[in-house]
Amino acid sequence: MNRIKNELHISVAGIRGIYPEFLTSEIVFNFGVVFGSYIKTKKIFVCCDTRTSSLSLKDSIITGLLCTGKDVVDLGIAPTPEMGYIIEKVETGNAAGAVITGSHNPQEYNGIKFFSERGTFLNATEMQKLLDIYYKRSFTVSKEPGYLYSGKYTERYFNGIFRTVDVERIKKRKFKVVVDVCQGVGAVRTENFLKEMGCEVIVINKEPHGIFSHNPEPLSENLTALSETVIREKANIGFAQDTDCDRLSFTCENGHIPGEELVVALTTRDILEYHKKGDIVVNLSTTSLIEDIAKNAGVYVYRTKIGEINVVEKMKELGAVIGGEGNGGVIFPDVHYGRDSFIGMALILEYMAYREREISEIIEEMPVYVLLKRKVEVSDKRMAAEIVEKIKKAASEKEQMNLEDGIKIIRQDGWVHIRPSGTEPIVRIYVEGKSKEIAEKYLSEFISLISS
């Protein structure tokens, strides 16, 4: 195993690492004990994705939680957004949660996402308190272990989404949809979800669960099979989910892959045009297309550091009507405060139904931005920080910069955002330009600077 990947990554996104070289059953058990000691609620929900290591790691965290006297509801294999919905809208503050998932990361990874009693991820302050318990080993074990239950909430979760969209209008269109579930949780959830909205559904990369046919991050370069299937089947649209179903991308009926950045853009248009007007919150790396959409609607865009919880807390503060991250993570608070690919699919289908146009025609209406994403592997977090500092020192004083999260350099015809990843030993480089030539020019400029 390449050493540069062999470390545990801890951030507001949770815990992430390669199994079993670094993320072990013992570590997951310990975090179960720590989370049970930290969280105040008696009840804790647990679920996992389909990775080959997930079921055993789920058992490890459940055992740790039970040792602290917590009662655990085991949801089995279930989407991360379903967990958020249950805690926020069903339990309303009376439970917390933990998900065993490697999310969008490659096959060899796994991890833990922690949910507070609000139904959202722990924020930076809460995560630090959890880690203080972990490193100081100041956890508590109960003389009376908790009870273990099983639970099924998917119908309530899906109905929570269906209540917020015009399902009848979607049904009338009888959309033909291809979905690439990449052998993830979508393999056991998505087909039924789309069929309940009257869609004819073709699922690709469904079996075997947990053995991924491609990198599960729903980037354009990973969706060739989806594009080809959409064309061959003459489908109206193709969707792609990551393994725990909080990220979404799509393919047009002509096979064109616009990129996951367009997910938040399309859902934002749907909300502002057919639901209600209000402000929008996205992170620093999300496409500038959001500003164009907001300007046309007469509303404002607010930007935050990367990380779902950062976007969520700003949305709550402002009462934003829609938000998310450019990685395909839609947050629609009328359902719940969390990134949700099922909400993304429902809102995009609703928008297509209202507009009565092909998805490619809708995309062509929008201003063109070219957003390129690259990764630079690093040996450790210190090296990642050194790269960011190098860019800061090299940047001209005349540059407009945002230093809230890594460094974002904003120019008249585009921008560059460079930051260390919170889940992998890489530095992420995002470059957006008003043309492909501009974006590629900026990318080459900063890749050369880093390499030198």
C-alpha positions as CSV (number, residue, x, y, z in Angstrom):
1,M,0.0,0.0,0.0
2,N,1.3,3.4,-0.9
3,R,2.4,5.1,2.2
4,I,1.1,8.6,1.3
5,K,-2.4,7.2,1.8
6,N,-1.7,5.5,5.0
7,E,-3.1,7.8,7.7
8,L,-6.3,8.6,9.5
9,H,-8.0,11.7,8.3
10,I,-10.2,13.6,10.8
11,S,-12.3,16.6,9.9
12,V,-15.8,18.1,10.1
13,A,-16.7,15.4,7.6
14,G,-15.9,12.7,10.2
15,I,-13.2,10.0,10.2
16,R,-11.8,8.5,7.0
17,G,-9.0,6.0,6.4
18,I,-7.9,2.9,4.6
19,Y,-9.2,-0.4,6.0
20,P,-7.7,-2.3,7.6
21,E,-4.2,-0.8,7.3
22,F,-5.1,2.2,9.4
23,L,-8.8,2.3,10.0
24,T,-9.3,-0.8,12.2
25,S,-12.2,-2.4,14.0
26,E,-10.5,-1.5,17.3
27,I,-10.4,2.2,16.3
28,V,-14.0,2.2,15.2
29,F,-15.0,0.4,18.5
30,N,-13.1,3.1,20.4
31,F,-14.9,5.9,18.6
32,G,-18.2,4.1,19.4
33,V,-17.3,4.3,23.1
34,V,-16.1,7.9,22.7
35,F,-19.2,9.0,20.8
36,G,-21.5,7.3,23.3
37,S,-19.7,9.1,26.1
38,Y,-19.9,12.5,24.4
39,I,-23.4,12.6,23.0
40,K,-26.3,13.3,25.5
41,T,-29.1,11.4,23.9
42,K,-30.0,7.9,25.0
43,K,-30.9,6.7,21.5
44,I,-28.4,6.5,18.7
45,F,-29.1,5.4,15.1
46,V,-26.4,3.5,13.2
47,C,-26.2,2.5,9.5
48,C,-23.6,1.7,6.9
49,D,-22.9,1.7,3.2
50,T,-22.2,-1.4,1.1
51,R,-18.4,-1.6,1.3
52,T,-17.1,-5.0,2.1
53,S,-15.7,-3.8,5.4
54,S,-18.8,-1.8,6.4
55,L,-21.0,-4.4,8.1
56,S,-18.2,-5.6,10.4
57,L,-17.2,-2.0,11.2
58,K,-20.9,-1.2,11.9
59,D,-20.9,-4.1,14.4
60,S,-17.8,-2.6,16.0
61,I,-19.3,0.9,16.5
62,I,-22.6,-0.6,17.8
63,T,-20.6,-2.6,20.4
64,G,-18.8,0.5,21.6
65,L,-22.0,2.5,21.8
66,L,-23.8,-0.3,23.8
67,C,-20.9,-0.3,26.2
68,T,-21.7,3.3,27.2
69,G,-25.3,2.4,28.0
70,K,-26.8,3.9,24.8
71,D,-29.7,2.2,23.1
72,V,-28.8,1.6,19.4
73,V,-31.2,1.4,16.5
74,D,-29.6,-0.5,13.6
75,L,-30.8,0.6,10.2
76,G,-28.6,-1.8,8.3
77,I,-27.5,-0.6,4.9
78,A,-29.0,2.9,4.5
79,P,-28.2,6.3,2.9
80,T,-26.5,8.9,4.9
81,P,-29.2,11.5,4.2
82,E,-31.9,9.1,5.5
83,M,-30.1,9.1,8.8
84,G,-30.2,12.9,8.9
85,Y,-33.9,13.0,8.0
86,I,-34.8,10.5,10.8
87,I,-32.9,12.4,13.5
88,E,-34.1,15.9,12.4
89,K,-37.7,15.2,11.4
90,V,-38.8,12.0,13.1
91,E,-36.8,12.0,16.4
92,T,-36.7,15.8,16.6
93,G,-33.7,16.1,18.9
94,N,-34.2,12.8,20.8
95,A,-31.5,10.8,19.1
96,A,-28.1,11.1,17.5
97,G,-26.4,8.9,14.8
98,A,-23.3,7.4,13.3
99,V,-22.8,6.2,9.7
100,I,-20.1,3.8,8.6
101,T,-19.2,4.9,5.1
102,G,-16.2,5.8,2.9
103,S,-18.6,8.2,1.1
104,H,-17.1,9.2,-2.3
105,N,-13.6,7.9,-1.5
106,P,-12.1,5.0,-3.4
107,Q,-12.7,1.3,-2.6
108,E,-10.0,0.9,0.0
109,Y,-11.4,3.6,2.3
110,N,-14.0,3.5,5.0
111,G,-15.0,5.9,7.8
112,I,-17.5,7.3,10.2
113,K,-19.8,10.2,9.9
114,F,-21.3,11.5,13.2
115,F,-24.7,13.1,13.5
116,S,-25.7,15.4,16.4
117,E,-29.2,15.4,17.9
118,R,-29.9,18.2,15.4
119,G,-29.7,15.7,12.5
120,T,-26.6,17.4,11.1
121,F,-22.9,16.6,11.3
122,L,-20.9,17.7,14.3
123,N,-19.4,21.1,13.8
124,A,-15.7,21.9,14.3
125,T,-16.2,22.8,18.0
126,E,-18.2,19.6,18.7
127,M,-15.7,17.5,16.7
128,Q,-12.9,18.9,18.8
129,K,-14.7,18.0,22.0
130,L,-15.2,14.4,20.7
131,L,-11.5,14.2,19.8
132,D,-10.5,15.5,23.3
133,I,-12.3,12.5,24.8
134,Y,-10.7,10.2,22.3
135,Y,-7.1,11.3,22.8
136,K,-7.4,11.7,26.6
137,R,-9.3,8.4,26.9
138,S,-11.8,10.2,29.2
139,F,-14.7,8.1,28.1
140,T,-17.1,6.3,30.4
141,V,-18.4,2.7,30.3
142,S,-21.8,1.8,31.8
143,K,-22.4,-1.0,34.2
144,E,-25.6,-1.6,32.3
145,P,-25.2,-1.9,28.5
146,G,-27.8,-0.5,26.2
147,Y,-30.3,-2.3,24.1
148,L,-30.0,-3.1,20.4
149,Y,-33.0,-2.7,18.1
150,S,-33.5,-2.8,14.3
151,G,-35.5,-0.1,12.4
152,K,-36.9,0.7,9.0
153,Y,-37.6,4.3,8.1
154,T,-37.2,4.5,4.3
155,E,-40.9,4.9,3.5
156,R,-41.2,7.8,5.9
157,Y,-38.0,9.4,4.5
158,F,-39.1,9.1,0.9
159,N,-42.6,10.4,1.8
160,G,-40.9,13.4,3.4
161,I,-39.3,14.2,0.0
162,F,-42.5,13.5,-2.0
163,R,-44.4,15.9,0.1
164,T,-42.2,18.8,-1.1
165,V,-42.2,18.2,-4.8
166,D,-45.0,17.9,-7.5
167,V,-44.9,14.1,-7.8
168,E,-48.1,14.0,-9.9
169,R,-46.6,16.3,-12.5
170,I,-43.4,14.2,-12.6
171,K,-45.6,11.0,-13.0
172,K,-47.3,12.5,-16.0
173,R,-44.0,12.9,-17.9
174,K,-43.2,9.2,-17.5
175,F,-39.5,9.9,-17.5
176,K,-37.1,7.1,-18.6
177,V,-34.1,7.3,-16.2
178,V,-30.8,5.5,-16.0
179,V,-29.1,5.5,-12.7
180,D,-25.5,4.5,-11.9
181,V,-25.4,3.4,-8.2
182,C,-21.8,2.2,-8.3
183,Q,-22.6,-0.8,-6.2
184,G,-23.4,1.6,-3.3
185,V,-26.4,2.1,-1.1
186,G,-28.4,3.3,-4.1
187,A,-28.4,-0.3,-5.3
188,V,-30.9,-1.1,-2.5
189,R,-32.9,2.2,-2.6
190,T,-32.9,4.2,-5.8
191,E,-34.9,2.1,-8.2
192,N,-37.9,2.1,-5.9
193,F,-37.6,5.8,-5.2
194,L,-37.7,6.7,-8.9
195,K,-40.5,4.2,-9.7
196,E,-42.6,5.8,-7.0
197,M,-42.4,9.0,-9.1
198,G,-43.6,7.1,-12.2
199,C,-40.2,6.7,-13.8
200,E,-39.1,3.8,-16.0
201,V,-35.8,2.9,-14.4
202,I,-32.6,1.2,-15.6
203,V,-30.0,0.6,-13.0
204,I,-26.4,0.0,-13.9
205,N,-23.5,-1.1,-11.7
206,K,-25.9,-2.7,-9.2
207,E,-24.1,-5.9,-8.3
208,P,-22.2,-7.2,-6.5
209,H,-22.7,-4.7,-3.6
210,G,-19.6,-3.0,-2.4
211,I,-17.3,-4.0,-5.3
212,F,-17.2,-0.7,-7.2
213,S,-17.1,-0.7,-11.0
214,H,-15.3,2.7,-11.0
215,N,-14.2,5.4,-8.7
216,P,-17.4,6.2,-6.7
217,E,-16.8,10.0,-6.8
218,P,-19.5,11.2,-9.3
219,L,-17.1,13.2,-11.5
220,S,-17.6,13.4,-15.2
221,E,-14.6,11.2,-16.0
222,N,-16.2,8.3,-14.0
223,L,-19.5,8.4,-15.8
224,T,-18.7,7.1,-19.3
225,A,-20.8,4.0,-18.8
226,L,-23.8,6.1,-17.6
227,S,-23.5,8.4,-20.7
228,E,-23.4,5.4,-23.1
229,T,-26.4,3.7,-21.5
230,V,-28.5,6.9,-21.6
231,I,-27.9,7.2,-25.3
232,R,-28.4,3.5,-26.0
233,E,-31.7,3.3,-24.0
234,K,-33.0,6.7,-25.3
235,A,-33.5,7.8,-21.7
236,N,-34.5,11.3,-20.6
237,I,-31.7,11.6,-18.1
238,G,-29.0,9.6,-16.3
239,F,-28.2,10.0,-12.6
240,A,-25.1,9.0,-10.7
241,Q,-24.8,8.7,-6.9
242,D,-21.8,8.1,-4.6
243,T,-21.8,5.2,-2.3
244,D,-23.7,6.7,0.6
245,C,-26.0,8.8,-1.6
246,D,-25.3,12.3,-0.4
247,R,-23.7,13.3,-3.8
248,L,-25.3,13.4,-7.2
249,S,-24.3,14.0,-10.8
250,F,-26.2,13.5,-14.1
251,T,-26.0,13.0,-17.8
252,C,-28.2,14.7,-20.4
253,E,-30.3,12.7,-22.9
254,N,-27.7,13.2,-25.6
255,G,-25.0,11.7,-23.4
256,H,-23.4,15.1,-22.5
257,I,-22.1,15.1,-18.9
258,P,-22.4,18.7,-17.6
259,G,-20.7,17.9,-14.3
260,E,-21.9,17.7,-10.7
261,E,-21.7,21.5,-10.3
262,L,-24.8,21.8,-12.3
263,V,-26.8,19.7,-9.8
264,V,-27.0,22.6,-7.2
265,A,-27.5,25.1,-10.1
266,L,-30.6,23.2,-11.5
267,T,-32.2,22.5,-8.1
268,T,-31.7,26.2,-7.1
269,R,-33.5,27.3,-10.3
270,D,-36.3,24.9,-9.5
271,I,-36.7,26.2,-6.0
272,L,-36.5,29.9,-6.9
273,E,-38.8,29.6,-9.9
274,Y,-41.5,27.1,-8.7
275,H,-41.3,27.0,-4.9
276,K,-40.2,30.3,-3.2
277,K,-37.6,33.1,-3.3
278,G,-34.9,33.4,-0.7
279,D,-31.2,33.5,-0.2
280,I,-28.7,30.8,-1.1
281,V,-25.7,29.4,0.7
282,V,-22.9,27.4,-1.1
283,N,-19.2,26.7,-0.3
284,L,-16.2,28.6,-1.7
285,S,-15.6,26.0,-4.5
286,T,-19.1,26.0,-6.0
287,T,-19.5,27.4,-9.5
288,S,-20.1,31.1,-10.1
289,L,-23.2,30.1,-12.0
290,I,-25.0,30.3,-8.7
291,E,-24.4,34.0,-8.6
292,D,-26.0,34.4,-12.0
293,I,-29.1,32.4,-11.0
294,A,-29.4,34.4,-7.8
295,K,-29.1,37.8,-9.6
296,N,-31.8,36.9,-12.0
297,A,-34.1,36.0,-9.1
298,G,-33.2,39.0,-7.0
299,V,-31.7,37.1,-4.1
300,Y,-28.2,36.8,-2.6
301,V,-25.5,34.1,-2.4
302,Y,-23.5,33.5,0.7
303,R,-20.3,31.4,0.7
304,T,-18.7,29.3,3.4
305,K,-15.7,27.1,4.1
306,I,-15.8,23.6,2.5
307,G,-17.8,21.1,4.6
308,E,-21.5,20.3,4.7
309,I,-21.9,21.5,8.3
310,N,-20.4,24.9,7.5
311,V,-23.0,25.4,4.7
312,V,-25.8,24.1,7.0
313,E,-25.1,26.4,9.9
314,K,-25.0,29.4,7.6
315,M,-28.3,28.3,6.0
316,K,-29.9,28.1,9.4
317,E,-28.5,31.5,10.4
318,L,-29.9,33.2,7.2
319,G,-33.0,31.1,6.7
320,A,-31.8,30.2,3.2
321,V,-34.2,28.4,1.0
322,I,-31.7,26.2,-0.8
323,G,-28.0,25.5,-0.6
324,G,-25.3,22.9,-1.0
325,E,-21.8,22.2,-2.3
326,G,-20.6,22.0,-5.9
327,N,-19.7,18.4,-5.5
328,G,-23.3,17.5,-6.2
329,G,-24.6,17.9,-2.7
330,V,-28.0,19.5,-2.6
331,I,-29.4,20.8,0.8
332,F,-33.1,21.6,0.8
333,P,-34.2,22.5,4.3
334,D,-37.9,21.8,3.6
335,V,-37.0,18.2,3.8
336,H,-33.9,18.2,6.1
337,Y,-30.6,20.0,6.6
338,G,-28.2,17.7,4.8
339,R,-26.8,16.9,1.4
340,D,-29.2,14.5,-0.3
341,S,-29.0,12.9,-3.8
342,F,-32.6,11.7,-3.6
343,I,-33.8,15.3,-3.1
344,G,-31.5,16.3,-6.0
345,M,-33.1,13.8,-8.3
346,A,-36.6,14.7,-7.3
347,L,-36.0,18.5,-7.8
348,I,-34.3,18.0,-11.2
349,L,-37.1,15.8,-12.5
350,E,-39.7,18.3,-11.2
351,Y,-37.9,21.1,-13.0
352,M,-37.9,19.1,-16.2
353,A,-41.6,18.4,-15.7
354,Y,-42.4,22.0,-15.2
355,R,-40.3,23.2,-18.1
356,E,-41.4,20.5,-20.5
357,R,-38.0,20.6,-22.2
358,E,-35.1,18.2,-22.6
359,I,-32.5,18.5,-19.9
360,S,-29.8,19.5,-22.5
361,E,-32.0,22.4,-23.7
362,I,-32.4,23.6,-20.1
363,I,-28.6,23.4,-19.7
364,E,-28.0,25.4,-22.9
365,E,-30.0,28.4,-21.4
366,M,-27.4,28.9,-18.7
367,P,-24.1,30.9,-18.9
368,V,-21.1,28.7,-19.6
369,Y,-18.5,28.2,-16.9
370,V,-15.7,25.6,-17.2
371,L,-14.7,24.2,-13.8
372,L,-11.7,21.9,-13.6
373,K,-10.8,19.8,-10.6
374,R,-7.4,18.2,-9.9
375,K,-5.7,16.4,-7.0
376,V,-2.1,16.6,-5.9
377,E,-1.1,13.7,-3.7
378,V,1.0,14.6,-0.6
379,S,2.8,12.7,2.1
380,D,1.0,14.2,5.1
381,K,-1.0,17.2,6.3
382,R,2.1,19.3,6.9
383,M,3.1,19.0,3.2
384,A,-0.4,20.0,2.2
385,A,-0.2,23.1,4.4
386,E,3.2,23.9,3.0
387,I,1.8,23.9,-0.6
388,V,-1.0,26.3,0.4
389,E,1.5,28.6,2.1
390,K,3.7,28.5,-1.0
391,I,0.8,29.7,-3.2
392,K,0.0,32.5,-0.7
393,K,3.6,33.7,-0.9
394,A,3.8,33.5,-4.7
395,A,0.5,35.3,-5.2
396,S,0.7,38.9,-6.3
397,E,-0.5,41.6,-3.8
398,K,-2.8,42.8,-6.5
399,E,-4.7,39.5,-6.5
400,Q,-8.1,39.4,-4.8
401,M,-7.8,36.5,-2.3
402,N,-10.0,34.7,0.2
403,L,-8.0,32.9,2.9
404,E,-11.0,31.4,4.8
405,D,-10.3,27.9,3.6
406,G,-6.9,27.3,1.9
407,I,-6.5,30.1,-0.7
408,K,-9.0,31.2,-3.3
409,I,-7.7,33.7,-5.9
410,I,-10.5,35.6,-7.7
411,R,-9.8,37.1,-11.1
412,Q,-12.1,39.0,-13.5
413,D,-12.6,36.0,-15.8
414,G,-12.3,33.1,-13.3
415,W,-10.9,31.9,-10.0
416,V,-8.6,29.3,-8.4
417,H,-9.2,27.6,-5.1
418,I,-6.5,25.4,-3.5
419,R,-7.0,23.6,-0.2
420,P,-6.0,20.4,1.6
421,S,-8.6,17.7,1.6
422,G,-10.2,16.7,4.9
423,T,-10.7,13.1,3.9
424,E,-7.7,12.1,1.7
425,P,-3.9,12.9,1.7
426,I,-4.3,15.2,-1.3
427,V,-4.4,18.9,-2.1
428,R,-7.5,19.8,-4.1
429,I,-7.2,22.3,-6.9
430,Y,-10.4,23.9,-8.3
431,V,-10.2,26.2,-11.3
432,E,-13.1,27.9,-13.0
433,G,-13.0,30.1,-16.0
434,K,-15.5,31.7,-18.5
435,S,-14.0,29.5,-21.2
436,K,-12.1,26.2,-21.4
437,E,-9.0,28.1,-22.5
438,I,-9.0,30.4,-19.4
439,A,-9.6,27.5,-17.0
440,E,-6.8,25.4,-18.5
441,K,-4.5,28.3,-18.5
442,Y,-5.1,28.9,-14.8
443,L,-4.8,25.2,-14.0
444,S,-1.5,25.0,-15.8
445,E,-0.2,28.1,-14.0
446,F,-0.9,26.8,-10.5
447,I,0.1,23.2,-11.2
448,S,3.5,24.5,-12.4
449,L,3.8,26.7,-9.3
450,I,3.1,23.7,-7.0
451,S,5.5,21.4,-9.0
452,S,8.3,23.9,-8.8
